[in-house]
Structure formats: C-alpha cells, structure tokens
Amino acid sequence: MATIKIKQIKSKIGSSERQKRTLEALGLRKLNSTVEHEATPQIEGMVRKVAHLVSVEK
C-alpha cells in the first residue's frame, strides 16, 4: 500500500480536544514533526479532521 508523509505545520493550541487527540494518535507531538503512515481509509479520515493543522505528501 502507498505511504503518506504527514507534517504538523500549525500549533494545536486553540484546537478542540478531539483534534488534539487525533494529532497525538497520528504520532504528531510537536510542531514541525513528521510521520509516515500507510494510506488506509482510517488514516486518511484522521488527516481530513485536522487538515488545517497538517500538510500531506503522497
């Protein structure tokens, strides 16, 4: 399966608790941190929920 690279580009301060937990579940703990995940429907759904805080590379 294809992998996607997710980078946190905006701070989670001021975001809802649900969005903060979604970032942590993706493995993003600090600003400018980057993680790689397989492009599953579950991961893509999580990315859509926090799309305003992250950037994605295919």
C-alpha positions, 0 to 999 in steps of 0.5 A, spaced: 500 500 500 502 507 498 505 511 504 503 518 506 508 523 509 504 527 514 507 534 517 504 538 523 505 545 520 500 549 525 500 549 533 494 545 536 493 550 541 486 553 540 484 546 537 478 542 540 480 536 544 478 531 539 483 534 534 488 534 539 487 527 540 487 525 533 494 529 532 497 525 538 494 518 535 497 520 528 504 520 532 504 528 531 507 531 538 510 537 536 510 542 531 514 541 525 514 533 526 513 528 521 510 521 520 509 516 515 503 512 515 500 507 510 494 510 506 488 506 509 481 509 509 482 510 517 488 514 516 486 518 511 479 520 515 484 522 521 488 527 516 481 530 513 479 532 521 485 536 522 487 538 515 488 545 517 493 543 522 497 538 517 500 538 510 500 531 506 505 528 501 503 522 497 
